[in-house]
Amino acid sequence: FGLDHMTTEQEASADEIEAVRNFLKREGTCLVIGPHHDVGASADLQERDQEYAHHGDPLVPRQQRFGTYTRTLMKGLGVPVENRWGLRPAVVPGTRQIAPLTAMRDLDTRGWLTGVTTFNFHPHLPHYALTSENEKSIQVLARQPIDLSRPHPFTAAGNREFNAFLWMPPNGPRGGDILLVDLTIFTTLFGGTDSLDSFWKNLATKA
C-alpha cells in the first residue's frame, strides 16, 4: 500500500520487483496494490487551492503526494496505472452514505464484486489512471461517482467518476491476479458496511 510520501524518494529495488514477479508466476496468487492519493501535483497554486477546497479535509495540505514506491513497483511489473488526484466521492442525496459504485459486472468474470455495491467514504481518493489502451491486459471493474458540488480540475475536464477498482487477470508467465484498489477500504476507520464485508470476503476466497 502506497503511503510513502514522494519527498522520501523511496523506490522499489530490482530485487524486490523480481521477488514479486516470481511470486505472481504461481497460479492462485494475488497481489493487491493500493497507492493512495496524489494531491497538489500541479505547480499552479490556484489549482492546488481548488483541490484543497474540493476534498475539504483540513488535515491534508495543499500538496500531499503519495506513492513513488508503489509507482516504481507497478512500472516494474508492467501495471499500466498511475494514482492521480485526491477526489471526494459523491454521497446519496440527503445522507452521508457514499454513492453506489458504477460496476462493470459483465467484465467481472471472477466475481470480485459479487454482493458489492459500495466501498466506504473517504474524502480524498485516488483516480487510477490507465497509462495504456490495452484493455486485454487490465479491466476497470468499478468507478466511483464524484462530488460535483465542489469544483475540481478533474471534473472541469468533463469527468464525473474516477477509476476505483481495477483487475489484471493472469497473462503469459504471470499466473496470479493483480488488483488495484485504495488502501482505505481495508479499514473500518472510515466506516464499514455489509457491502465492504462482501468485498473483503471475495478477495479472500476468489483469488
Backbone as ProteinMPNN parsed JSONL, in Angstrom:
{"seq_chain_A": "FGLDHMTTEQEASADEIEAVRNFLKREGTCLVIGPHHDVGASADLQERDQEYAHHGDPLVPRQQRFGTYTRTLMKGLGVPVENRWGLRPAVVPGTRQIAPLTAMRDLDTRGWLTGVTTFNFHPHLPHYALTSENEKSIQVLARQPIDLSRPHPFTAAGNREFNAFLWMPPNGPRGGDILLVDLTIFTTLFGGTDSLDSFWKNLATKA", "coords_chain_A": {"N_chain_A": [[0.845, -1.191, 0.0], [0.556, 2.195, -0.854], [1.66, 4.491, 1.033], [3.851, 6.002, 1.254], [5.479, 9.064, 1.37], [6.189, 11.143, -1.403], [8.354, 12.815, -1.135], [10.207, 11.376, 0.273], [11.423, 9.793, -1.535], [11.401, 7.012, -2.003], [11.939, 3.943, -3.654], [11.063, 0.956, -5.407], [13.275, -1.75, -5.379], [15.284, -3.518, -7.832], [15.579, -6.178, -7.073], [13.422, -6.51, -5.315], [11.242, -6.126, -7.043], [11.632, -8.286, -8.77], [11.269, -10.398, -6.985], [8.531, -10.175, -6.358], [7.496, -10.544, -8.896], [8.25, -13.213, -9.365], [6.734, -14.45, -7.372], [4.174, -14.017, -8.412], [4.155, -15.698, -10.565], [3.105, -18.098, -9.863], [0.145, -19.991, -10.062], [-3.007, -19.0, -8.734], [-2.128, -17.083, -7.002], [-2.272, -13.706, -5.69], [-1.941, -10.253, -5.966], [-2.482, -7.309, -4.258], [-2.55, -3.953, -4.861], [-2.385, -0.722, -3.549], [-1.978, 2.268, -4.004], [-2.149, 5.496, -2.521], [-3.623, 8.828, -2.508], [-2.716, 11.579, -4.761], [-2.259, 14.578, -4.181], [-2.109, 17.94, -5.176], [-0.237, 17.967, -7.301], [0.197, 19.738, -9.33], [2.002, 22.697, -10.344], [0.66, 25.007, -10.228], [-0.631, 27.245, -8.041], [-3.236, 28.123, -7.599], [-4.718, 26.037, -8.626], [-4.031, 24.073, -6.808], [-5.258, 25.144, -4.542], [-7.91, 24.823, -5.292], [-8.122, 22.034, -5.373], [-7.737, 21.504, -2.663], [-9.986, 22.751, -1.497], [-11.888, 21.162, -2.64], [-11.594, 18.484, -1.577], [-11.816, 19.055, 1.136], [-10.664, 18.407, 3.603], [-9.098, 19.46, 6.402], [-6.809, 18.376, 7.468], [-5.261, 17.466, 5.456], [-2.84, 18.847, 3.513], [-2.288, 21.419, 0.949], [-0.569, 20.282, -0.783], [0.119, 16.976, -0.97], [1.638, 14.214, -1.65], [1.617, 10.878, -2.536], [3.253, 7.681, -2.957], [5.584, 6.948, -4.581], [7.091, 4.63, -4.272], [5.211, 2.527, -4.754], [4.505, 3.226, -7.331], [6.882, 2.765, -8.765], [7.099, 0.046, -8.333], [4.792, -0.87, -9.662], [5.415, -0.064, -12.269], [7.649, -1.669, -12.744], [6.448, -4.161, -12.753], [4.879, -4.033, -14.933], [2.366, -2.855, -14.756], [-0.09, -0.878, -15.998], [-0.833, 1.732, -14.729], [-1.47, 4.76, -12.935], [-1.584, 6.524, -9.904], [-3.614, 9.286, -9.32], [-4.619, 12.581, -8.319], [-6.876, 13.554, -5.576], [-9.818, 12.728, -4.77], [-13.155, 13.634, -3.879], [-15.746, 11.521, -3.007], [-19.107, 11.226, -4.314], [-22.193, 11.451, -2.452], [-25.175, 9.741, -1.33], [-28.053, 11.6, -1.952], [-29.141, 13.733, 0.668], [-28.087, 12.209, 2.672], [-25.22, 10.835, 4.454], [-24.061, 8.779, 3.259], [-21.938, 7.002, 1.084], [-22.112, 7.26, -2.466], [-23.405, 4.711, -4.679], [-21.223, 2.402, -6.398], [-20.285, 2.474, -9.863], [-20.446, -0.321, -11.468], [-18.782, -2.606, -13.601], [-20.053, -5.235, -14.299], [-20.233, -7.181, -16.23], [-17.661, -7.54, -17.048], [-16.483, -8.605, -14.874], [-15.583, -11.412, -14.471], [-14.541, -13.097, -12.583], [-15.866, -12.557, -10.274], [-15.281, -10.672, -8.292], [-16.74, -8.518, -7.378], [-19.103, -9.508, -6.423], [-22.05, -9.161, -4.65], [-21.301, -6.645, -3.89], [-21.851, -3.247, -3.633], [-21.069, -0.755, -2.793], [-18.093, 1.008, -1.682], [-16.235, 2.293, 1.139], [-16.616, 5.622, 2.569], [-14.264, 8.16, 1.916], [-12.571, 11.227, 2.026], [-10.654, 11.953, 0.106], [-9.793, 10.36, -2.466], [-7.86, 8.309, -4.713], [-7.681, 8.596, -8.297], [-7.305, 5.974, -10.465], [-5.511, 6.142, -13.028], [-5.364, 4.97, -16.344], [-2.519, 4.084, -18.155], [-2.206, 2.865, -20.495], [-3.804, 1.714, -23.452], [-4.493, -0.862, -23.764], [-6.907, -2.917, -23.373], [-7.124, -5.589, -22.908], [-5.2, -6.317, -21.126], [-5.779, -5.138, -18.707], [-8.581, -4.452, -16.634], [-11.079, -2.104, -15.923], [-13.071, -2.356, -13.285], [-14.771, -1.034, -11.537], [-16.126, 2.194, -11.045], [-16.168, 5.291, -9.252], [-18.645, 7.629, -8.47], [-18.209, 11.209, -8.386], [-18.196, 13.956, -6.066], [-19.84, 16.509, -7.319], [-20.513, 19.008, -6.507], [-18.429, 20.384, -5.57], [-15.947, 22.132, -7.033], [-13.314, 20.918, -9.187], [-10.217, 20.295, -10.882], [-10.225, 17.869, -12.324], [-12.936, 17.2, -12.695], [-13.676, 19.467, -14.032], [-12.596, 18.983, -16.463], [-14.437, 17.368, -17.568], [-14.934, 14.915, -16.41], [-16.866, 12.645, -14.466], [-16.748, 10.524, -12.822], [-14.365, 8.43, -11.092], [-11.736, 6.02, -11.61], [-11.931, 3.26, -9.572], [-11.532, 0.572, -8.907], [-9.556, -1.927, -10.206], [-8.531, -4.646, -12.339], [-6.091, -6.988, -13.211], [-6.065, -9.758, -14.997], [-4.593, -13.117, -14.918], [-1.813, -13.498, -17.123], [0.188, -14.549, -19.757], [3.4, -15.393, -18.555], [2.66, -14.73, -15.999], [0.881, -16.083, -13.504], [-0.786, -15.274, -11.502], [-3.277, -12.986, -10.106], [-3.593, -9.402, -10.344], [-4.705, -6.771, -8.42], [-6.072, -3.504, -8.095], [-6.854, -1.128, -5.765], [-7.929, 1.387, -3.502], [-6.127, 1.807, -0.44], [-7.602, 2.585, 1.806], [-10.007, 1.256, 1.974], [-9.604, -1.009, 3.338], [-9.896, -0.765, 6.006], [-11.942, -0.139, 8.87], [-11.982, 2.345, 9.843], [-12.98, 4.437, 8.381], [-15.607, 3.858, 8.186], [-17.882, 1.09, 7.757], [-19.55, -1.46, 5.921], [-22.033, -3.942, 5.011], [-21.613, -4.426, 2.362], [-18.91, -3.843, 2.034], [-17.839, -5.841, 3.638], [-18.513, -8.024, 2.059], [-16.862, -7.562, -0.126], [-14.282, -7.827, 0.988], [-14.433, -10.525, 1.715], [-14.703, -11.693, -0.8], [-12.19, -11.15, -1.932], [-10.639, -12.758, -0.342], [-11.49, -15.311, -0.945], [-11.82, -15.769, -3.683], [-9.51, -15.483, -5.086]], "CA_chain_A": [[0.0, 0.0, 0.0], [1.428, 3.331, -1.078], [1.551, 5.65, 1.914], [5.157, 6.654, 1.332], [5.476, 10.402, 0.788], [7.126, 11.244, -2.525], [9.564, 13.526, -0.719], [11.169, 10.41, 0.81], [12.089, 9.234, -2.719], [11.535, 5.558, -1.906], [11.669, 3.224, -4.894], [11.208, -0.499, -5.346], [14.544, -2.192, -5.961], [15.172, -4.562, -8.853], [15.395, -7.458, -6.382], [12.045, -6.554, -4.799], [10.347, -6.313, -8.187], [11.807, -9.655, -9.251], [10.662, -11.296, -5.996], [7.078, -10.128, -6.545], [7.226, -11.162, -10.198], [8.355, -14.663, -9.187], [5.553, -14.84, -6.598], [2.992, -13.989, -9.277], [4.216, -16.763, -11.568], [2.34, -19.237, -9.363], [-1.305, -19.894, -10.198], [-3.723, -18.857, -7.474], [-1.613, -15.968, -6.203], [-2.96, -12.437, -5.928], [-1.278, -9.072, -5.429], [-3.338, -6.13, -4.146], [-1.76, -2.726, -4.791], [-3.294, 0.367, -3.199], [-1.385, 3.598, -3.813], [-3.131, 6.482, -2.066], [-3.852, 9.978, -3.377], [-1.645, 12.481, -5.196], [-2.874, 15.904, -4.099], [-1.204, 19.067, -5.367], [0.843, 17.669, -8.242], [0.39, 20.896, -10.197], [2.763, 23.842, -9.838], [-0.29, 26.119, -10.183], [-1.117, 27.346, -6.666], [-4.693, 28.242, -7.615], [-5.241, 24.687, -8.818], [-3.878, 23.39, -5.522], [-6.319, 25.66, -3.674], [-9.165, 24.205, -5.7], [-8.073, 20.647, -4.902], [-7.892, 21.547, -1.203], [-11.391, 23.054, -1.213], [-12.701, 20.033, -3.11], [-11.638, 17.359, -0.631], [-12.372, 19.612, 2.363], [-10.065, 17.84, 4.809], [-8.051, 20.385, 6.857], [-5.608, 17.638, 7.856], [-4.483, 17.194, 4.242], [-2.428, 20.153, 2.988], [-2.499, 21.669, -0.475], [0.248, 19.31, -1.52], [0.439, 15.745, -0.248], [1.795, 13.269, -2.747], [1.999, 9.546, -2.074], [3.297, 6.504, -3.791], [6.677, 6.68, -5.519], [7.476, 3.219, -4.161], [4.258, 1.678, -5.473], [4.582, 3.548, -8.761], [8.02, 2.061, -9.36], [6.756, -1.379, -8.321], [3.844, -1.107, -10.752], [6.136, 0.054, -13.532], [8.485, -2.849, -12.894], [5.598, -5.327, -13.003], [4.103, -3.815, -16.15], [0.993, -2.441, -14.429], [-0.229, 0.414, -16.68], [-1.713, 2.556, -13.891], [-0.843, 5.779, -12.093], [-2.506, 7.157, -8.962], [-3.683, 10.731, -9.533], [-5.613, 13.392, -7.621], [-7.476, 13.142, -4.316], [-11.181, 13.106, -5.141], [-14.199, 13.422, -2.871], [-16.852, 10.772, -3.602], [-20.482, 11.692, -4.14], [-22.983, 10.735, -1.449], [-26.602, 9.633, -1.614], [-28.662, 12.87, -1.54], [-29.814, 13.778, 1.953], [-27.432, 11.311, 3.627], [-23.758, 10.873, 4.449], [-23.649, 7.494, 2.707], [-21.266, 7.106, -0.204], [-22.925, 6.858, -3.611], [-23.048, 3.383, -5.194], [-20.246, 2.268, -7.469], [-20.679, 2.067, -11.207], [-19.704, -1.579, -11.607], [-18.801, -3.269, -14.901], [-20.199, -6.626, -13.862], [-20.017, -8.091, -17.354], [-16.219, -7.785, -17.141], [-16.046, -9.205, -13.612], [-15.814, -12.842, -14.641], [-14.094, -13.802, -11.379], [-16.833, -12.304, -9.209], [-14.712, -9.851, -7.218], [-17.735, -7.559, -6.891], [-20.344, -10.184, -6.048], [-22.609, -8.639, -3.41], [-20.667, -5.362, -3.566], [-22.476, -2.087, -4.276], [-20.342, 0.449, -2.379], [-16.945, 0.928, -0.789], [-16.521, 3.236, 2.219], [-16.361, 7.023, 2.241], [-13.014, 8.81, 2.304], [-12.717, 12.496, 1.298], [-9.656, 12.21, -0.949], [-9.449, 9.06, -3.032], [-7.125, 8.436, -5.978], [-8.136, 8.089, -9.594], [-6.29, 5.09, -11.032], [-5.496, 6.467, -14.457], [-4.723, 3.991, -17.22], [-1.453, 4.632, -18.996], [-2.19, 2.031, -21.694], [-5.139, 1.472, -24.01], [-4.633, -2.304, -23.953], [-7.975, -3.346, -22.474], [-7.0, -7.009, -22.614], [-4.261, -6.526, -20.03], [-6.321, -4.61, -17.454], [-10.004, -4.14, -16.695], [-11.662, -1.228, -14.906], [-14.282, -3.051, -12.844], [-15.683, -0.145, -10.807], [-15.84, 3.624, -10.978], [-16.861, 5.954, -8.152], [-19.118, 8.989, -8.756], [-17.501, 12.282, -7.678], [-18.997, 15.072, -5.56], [-19.756, 17.565, -8.33], [-20.831, 20.306, -5.909], [-17.154, 21.005, -5.214], [-15.141, 22.167, -8.265], [-12.011, 20.241, -9.2], [-9.705, 20.248, -12.259], [-10.585, 16.603, -12.976], [-14.325, 17.297, -13.144], [-13.729, 20.559, -15.01], [-12.218, 18.384, -17.745], [-15.565, 16.585, -18.055], [-15.055, 13.624, -15.731], [-17.893, 12.57, -13.432], [-16.405, 9.374, -11.991], [-12.954, 8.054, -11.164], [-11.476, 4.582, -11.565], [-11.767, 2.892, -8.166], [-11.144, -0.829, -8.738], [-9.06, -2.461, -11.471], [-8.096, -6.042, -12.277], [-5.258, -7.563, -14.262], [-6.137, -11.223, -14.927], [-3.353, -13.804, -15.295], [-1.461, -13.266, -18.523], [1.532, -15.002, -20.083], [4.075, -16.093, -17.454], [2.065, -14.358, -14.706], [-0.257, -16.946, -13.203], [-1.603, -14.67, -10.457], [-4.049, -11.778, -10.379], [-3.189, -8.134, -9.738], [-5.858, -5.914, -8.163], [-5.752, -2.151, -7.642], [-7.953, -0.502, -5.034], [-7.302, 2.23, -2.485], [-5.852, 1.145, 0.838], [-8.519, 2.974, 2.882], [-11.174, 0.373, 2.095], [-9.241, -2.166, 4.147], [-10.025, -0.4, 7.412], [-13.268, 0.367, 9.237], [-11.808, 3.694, 10.379], [-13.796, 5.355, 7.59], [-16.934, 3.278, 8.061], [-17.929, -0.271, 7.239], [-20.887, -1.888, 5.529], [-22.115, -5.33, 4.551], [-21.02, -4.446, 1.026], [-17.462, -3.909, 2.21], [-17.565, -7.194, 4.127], [-18.586, -8.92, 0.905], [-15.669, -7.344, -0.941], [-13.152, -8.465, 1.674], [-14.611, -11.976, 1.609], [-14.417, -12.079, -2.185], [-10.742, -11.135, -2.138], [-10.05, -13.874, 0.399], [-11.958, -16.625, -1.396], [-11.895, -15.924, -5.136], [-8.175, -15.412, -5.69]], "C_chain_A": [[0.881, 1.242, 0.0], [1.138, 4.516, -0.187], [2.914, 6.3, 2.131], [5.07, 8.023, 0.66], [6.536, 10.49, -0.311], [8.425, 11.944, -2.134], [10.615, 12.583, -0.138], [11.921, 9.679, -0.298], [12.347, 7.73, -2.594], [11.158, 4.913, -3.239], [11.842, 1.73, -4.673], [12.515, -0.89, -6.029], [14.288, -3.27, -7.011], [14.934, -5.926, -8.209], [13.977, -7.598, -5.844], [11.051, -6.805, -5.93], [10.425, -7.747, -8.693], [11.174, -10.66, -8.293], [9.147, -11.336, -6.156], [6.699, -10.783, -7.872], [7.283, -12.689, -10.093], [7.173, -15.204, -8.389], [4.335, -14.967, -7.503], [3.044, -15.021, -10.4], [3.365, -17.958, -11.155], [0.846, -18.998, -9.553], [-1.947, -19.794, -8.817], [-3.19, -17.768, -6.575], [-2.354, -14.689, -6.573], [-2.192, -11.316, -5.24], [-2.273, -7.919, -5.424], [-2.431, -4.915, -3.962], [-2.709, -1.564, -4.541], [-2.616, 1.695, -2.977], [-2.456, 4.629, -3.487], [-3.097, 7.714, -2.979], [-2.568, 10.719, -3.761], [-2.26, 13.877, -5.298], [-1.808, 16.971, -4.313], [-0.042, 18.802, -6.293], [1.178, 18.871, -9.12], [1.246, 21.969, -9.524], [1.877, 25.08, -9.701], [-0.915, 26.182, -8.786], [-2.633, 27.501, -6.596], [-5.342, 26.87, -7.801], [-5.123, 23.884, -7.522], [-4.947, 23.85, -4.533], [-7.655, 25.004, -4.001], [-9.226, 22.743, -5.258], [-8.344, 20.577, -3.399], [-9.349, 21.796, -0.823], [-12.29, 21.886, -1.61], [-12.752, 18.915, -2.073], [-12.085, 17.805, 0.756], [-11.813, 19.062, 3.657], [-8.927, 18.746, 5.273], [-6.758, 19.69, 7.271], [-4.718, 17.303, 6.658], [-4.119, 18.524, 3.599], [-2.646, 20.268, 1.484], [-1.584, 20.834, -1.369], [0.595, 18.15, -0.598], [0.443, 14.614, -1.274], [2.339, 11.943, -2.22], [2.364, 8.637, -3.246], [4.427, 6.312, -4.772], [7.084, 5.21, -5.474], [6.523, 2.332, -4.966], [4.254, 1.986, -6.966], [5.739, 2.809, -9.43], [7.791, 0.55, -9.362], [5.813, -1.71, -9.473], [4.537, -1.037, -12.107], [6.979, -1.183, -13.789], [7.701, -4.103, -13.22], [4.763, -5.181, -14.273], [2.647, -3.481, -15.897], [0.779, -1.032, -14.986], [-1.178, 1.377, -15.962], [-0.877, 3.581, -13.137], [-1.904, 6.39, -11.192], [-2.449, 8.673, -9.132], [-4.813, 11.338, -8.707], [-5.961, 12.848, -6.231], [-8.916, 13.613, -4.369], [-12.195, 12.733, -4.064], [-15.373, 12.687, -3.525], [-18.196, 11.476, -3.402], [-21.156, 10.872, -3.044], [-24.43, 10.646, -1.927], [-27.271, 10.913, -1.11], [-29.403, 12.764, -0.21], [-29.211, 12.879, 3.013], [-25.93, 11.573, 3.618], [-23.191, 9.57, 3.89], [-23.041, 7.684, 1.322], [-22.174, 6.596, -1.321], [-22.474, 5.491, -4.128], [-22.005, 3.453, -6.308], [-20.94, 2.057, -8.806], [-19.831, 0.846, -11.538], [-19.881, -2.157, -13.008], [-18.87, -4.78, -14.662], [-20.023, -7.625, -15.0], [-18.537, -8.42, -17.535], [-15.684, -8.545, -15.932], [-16.307, -10.709, -13.633], [-15.368, -13.665, -13.433], [-15.071, -13.612, -10.221], [-16.286, -11.515, -8.041], [-15.764, -8.94, -6.578], [-19.087, -8.204, -6.576], [-20.829, -9.671, -4.692], [-22.061, -7.285, -2.998], [-21.35, -4.242, -4.347], [-21.75, -0.789, -3.949], [-19.044, 0.057, -1.691], [-17.245, 1.878, 0.374], [-16.077, 4.651, 1.845], [-15.0, 7.467, 2.77], [-12.925, 10.075, 1.454], [-11.698, 12.772, 0.2], [-9.109, 10.879, -1.459], [-8.755, 9.227, -4.383], [-7.93, 7.952, -7.18], [-7.009, 7.234, -10.147], [-6.324, 5.22, -12.552], [-4.768, 5.384, -15.238], [-3.68, 4.688, -18.077], [-1.274, 3.804, -20.256], [-3.622, 1.827, -22.156], [-5.394, -0.012, -24.237], [-5.649, -2.859, -22.962], [-7.89, -4.829, -22.129], [-6.1, -7.251, -21.402], [-4.828, -6.082, -18.692], [-7.776, -4.199, -17.651], [-10.373, -3.174, -15.572], [-12.996, -1.854, -14.508], [-15.258, -2.149, -12.101], [-15.179, 1.287, -10.858], [-16.699, 4.235, -9.872], [-17.337, 7.338, -8.585], [-18.452, 10.017, -7.839], [-18.507, 13.32, -7.18], [-18.825, 16.263, -6.509], [-20.105, 18.942, -7.776], [-19.572, 21.074, -5.533], [-16.252, 20.979, -6.45], [-13.779, 21.493, -8.095], [-11.517, 20.198, -10.646], [-10.118, 18.988, -13.017], [-12.022, 16.647, -13.487], [-14.495, 18.433, -14.149], [-13.369, 20.06, -16.403], [-13.306, 17.46, -18.29], [-15.767, 15.243, -17.381], [-16.09, 13.698, -14.61], [-17.652, 11.42, -12.459], [-14.9, 9.147, -12.07], [-12.817, 6.538, -11.05], [-11.129, 4.174, -10.136], [-11.271, 1.465, -7.952], [-10.793, -1.419, -10.092], [-8.501, -3.861, -11.267], [-7.238, -6.378, -13.487], [-5.313, -9.079, -14.122], [-4.778, -11.847, -15.259], [-3.088, -13.656, -16.789], [-0.021, -13.705, -18.759], [2.165, -15.748, -18.921], [3.506, -15.754, -16.076], [0.807, -15.178, -14.472], [-1.203, -16.366, -12.172], [-2.336, -13.429, -10.93], [-3.379, -10.568, -9.743], [-4.435, -7.264, -9.625], [-5.373, -4.554, -7.683], [-6.989, -1.528, -7.022], [-7.335, 0.264, -3.871], [-7.207, 1.531, -1.136], [-6.892, 1.451, 1.911], [-9.727, 2.059, 2.998], [-10.85, -0.897, 2.879], [-9.21, -1.832, 5.636], [-11.444, 0.084, 7.661], [-13.176, 1.758, 9.854], [-12.718, 4.685, 9.668], [-15.196, 4.796, 7.345], [-16.861, 1.874, 7.484], [-19.361, -0.676, 6.954], [-20.849, -3.365, 5.163], [-21.481, -5.469, 3.171], [-19.504, -4.578, 1.11], [-17.042, -5.28, 2.732], [-17.564, -8.193, 2.969], [-17.337, -8.791, 0.039], [-14.459, -8.021, -0.315], [-13.229, -9.984, 1.537], [-14.277, -12.455, 0.2], [-12.915, -12.133, -2.444], [-10.086, -12.35, -1.484], [-10.388, -15.229, -0.208], [-11.902, -16.844, -2.902], [-10.541, -15.845, -5.826], [-7.65, -16.816, -5.965]], "O_chain_A": [[1.841, 1.329, 0.766], [0.447, 5.449, -0.596], [3.103, 7.059, 3.082], [4.637, 8.127, -0.487], [7.643, 9.973, -0.162], [9.472, 11.695, -2.731], [11.79, 12.944, -0.06], [12.931, 9.023, -0.042], [13.387, 7.236, -3.028], [10.173, 5.3, -3.869], [12.659, 1.296, -3.861], [12.82, -0.417, -7.124], [13.208, -3.858, -7.064], [14.175, -6.738, -8.736], [13.392, -8.68, -5.907], [10.127, -7.605, -5.785], [9.402, -8.354, -9.009], [10.606, -11.66, -8.729], [8.544, -12.407, -6.096], [5.696, -11.492, -7.956], [6.446, -13.379, -10.675], [6.663, -16.285, -8.686], [3.556, -15.912, -7.376], [2.057, -15.195, -11.116], [2.95, -18.745, -12.004], [0.342, -17.92, -9.239], [-1.493, -20.42, -7.859], [-3.732, -17.541, -5.493], [-2.982, -14.599, -7.628], [-1.839, -11.426, -4.066], [-2.845, -7.586, -6.462], [-1.642, -4.859, -3.019], [-3.72, -1.425, -5.23], [-2.662, 2.22, -1.865], [-3.528, 4.642, -4.091], [-2.594, 7.641, -4.1], [-1.503, 10.518, -3.177], [-2.719, 14.295, -6.361], [-0.736, 16.919, -3.71], [1.04, 19.355, -6.096], [2.306, 19.006, -9.595], [1.22, 22.13, -8.304], [2.295, 26.085, -9.126], [-1.647, 25.273, -8.393], [-3.252, 27.055, -5.63], [-6.382, 26.579, -7.21], [-6.017, 23.108, -7.184], [-5.481, 23.041, -3.774], [-8.432, 24.671, -3.106], [-10.275, 22.273, -4.817], [-9.08, 19.711, -2.926], [-9.885, 21.134, 0.065], [-13.327, 21.652, -0.99], [-13.835, 18.445, -1.724], [-12.678, 17.013, 1.489], [-12.425, 19.232, 4.712], [-7.889, 18.804, 4.615], [-5.722, 20.341, 7.41], [-3.565, 16.905, 6.824], [-5.01, 19.261, 3.177], [-3.125, 19.338, 0.837], [-1.818, 20.709, -2.571], [1.271, 18.32, 0.417], [-0.606, 14.13, -1.7], [3.374, 11.894, -1.555], [1.866, 8.794, -4.36], [4.258, 5.565, -5.736], [7.385, 4.612, -6.507], [6.959, 1.496, -5.757], [4.021, 1.091, -7.779], [5.59, 2.289, -10.535], [8.232, -0.147, -10.275], [6.004, -2.702, -10.177], [4.275, -1.856, -12.989], [7.024, -1.691, -14.91], [8.212, -5.007, -13.882], [4.027, -6.095, -14.645], [1.785, -3.784, -16.721], [1.396, -0.084, -14.502], [-2.198, 1.785, -16.517], [0.262, 3.318, -12.752], [-2.993, 6.735, -11.651], [-1.374, 9.271, -9.094], [-5.825, 10.691, -8.436], [-5.423, 11.836, -5.781], [-9.207, 14.766, -4.05], [-12.11, 11.68, -3.432], [-15.938, 13.183, -4.501], [-18.386, 12.221, -2.44], [-20.746, 9.75, -2.747], [-24.849, 11.385, -2.817], [-27.08, 11.281, 0.049], [-30.184, 11.839, 0.013], [-29.736, 12.782, 4.122], [-25.436, 12.42, 2.873], [-22.0, 9.29, 4.026], [-23.565, 8.431, 0.496], [-22.91, 5.626, -1.143], [-21.296, 5.149, -4.029], [-21.924, 4.431, -7.052], [-22.048, 1.526, -8.865], [-18.646, 0.965, -11.849], [-20.992, -2.195, -13.536], [-17.88, -5.497, -14.807], [-19.7, -8.788, -14.76], [-18.193, -9.455, -18.106], [-14.568, -9.065, -15.96], [-17.155, -11.21, -12.895], [-15.781, -14.815, -13.284], [-15.099, -14.419, -9.292], [-16.764, -11.662, -6.916], [-15.689, -8.63, -5.389], [-20.098, -7.51, -6.475], [-20.1, -9.74, -3.702], [-22.32, -6.82, -1.887], [-21.418, -4.285, -5.576], [-21.801, 0.167, -4.723], [-18.899, -1.056, -1.187], [-18.405, 2.237, 0.578], [-15.276, 4.848, 0.932], [-14.636, 7.187, 3.912], [-13.183, 10.006, 0.252], [-11.857, 13.726, -0.561], [-8.115, 10.353, -0.959], [-9.033, 10.179, -5.111], [-8.742, 7.032, -7.085], [-5.881, 7.708, -10.286], [-7.054, 4.515, -13.25], [-3.691, 4.937, -14.845], [-3.933, 5.748, -18.651], [-0.317, 4.001, -21.004], [-4.543, 1.774, -21.341], [-6.403, -0.382, -24.837], [-5.293, -3.228, -21.842], [-8.512, -5.279, -21.167], [-6.226, -8.274, -20.728], [-4.413, -6.586, -17.648], [-8.151, -3.669, -18.697], [-10.023, -3.396, -14.413], [-13.938, -1.877, -15.3], [-16.448, -2.455, -12.034], [-13.984, 1.556, -10.733], [-17.802, 3.767, -9.59], [-16.523, 8.151, -9.024], [-18.169, 9.738, -6.674], [-19.546, 13.534, -7.804], [-17.793, 16.935, -6.497], [-20.005, 19.939, -8.492], [-19.631, 22.263, -5.218], [-15.833, 19.902, -6.873], [-13.185, 21.499, -7.017], [-12.334, 20.073, -11.558], [-10.337, 19.04, -14.227], [-12.299, 16.182, -14.593], [-15.362, 18.368, -15.021], [-13.786, 20.641, -17.405], [-13.132, 16.841, -19.34], [-16.681, 14.504, -17.743], [-16.174, 14.696, -13.895], [-18.277, 11.351, -11.401], [-14.241, 9.615, -12.999], [-13.67, 5.864, -10.471], [-10.162, 4.669, -9.556], [-10.655, 1.174, -6.927], [-11.61, -1.419, -11.012], [-8.058, -4.218, -10.176], [-7.602, -6.094, -14.628], [-4.68, -9.637, -13.226], [-3.91, -11.177, -15.819], [-4.008, -13.684, -17.608], [0.886, -13.28, -18.043], [1.541, -16.644, -18.352], [3.834, -16.418, -15.092], [-0.204, -14.997, -15.152], [-2.301, -16.887, -11.974], [-2.06, -12.891, -12.003], [-2.686, -10.688, -8.732], [-5.139, -7.045, -10.611], [-4.385, -4.46, -6.955], [-8.033, -1.413, -7.663], [-6.324, -0.165, -3.315], [-8.092, 0.768, -0.747], [-7.058, 0.66, 2.84], [-10.412, 2.079, 4.02], [-11.711, -1.757, 3.064], [-8.575, -2.531, 6.426], [-12.078, 0.651, 6.771], [-14.175, 2.293, 10.333], [-13.178, 5.656, 10.269], [-15.884, 5.209, 6.412], [-15.897, 1.516, 6.808], [-20.279, -0.276, 7.67], [-19.781, -3.96, 5.023], [-20.888, -6.499, 2.85], [-18.893, -5.331, 0.352], [-16.015, -5.818, 2.321], [-16.723, -9.09, 2.908], [-16.817, -9.785, -0.467], [-13.7, -8.707, -1.0], [-12.225, -10.647, 1.278], [-13.647, -13.498, 0.025], [-12.426, -13.053, -3.1], [-9.111, -12.899, -1.997], [-9.652, -16.195, -0.009], [-11.933, -17.987, -3.357], [-10.438, -16.111, -7.024], [-6.539, -16.971, -6.474]]}, "name": "protein", "num_of_chains": 1, "seq": "FGLDHMTTEQEASADEIEAVRNFLKREGTCLVIGPHHDVGASADLQERDQEYAHHGDPLVPRQQRFGTYTRTLMKGLGVPVENRWGLRPAVVPGTRQIAPLTAMRDLDTRGWLTGVTTFNFHPHLPHYALTSENEKSIQVLARQPIDLSRPHPFTAAGNREFNAFLWMPPNGPRGGDILLVDLTIFTTLFGGTDSLDSFWKNLATKA"}
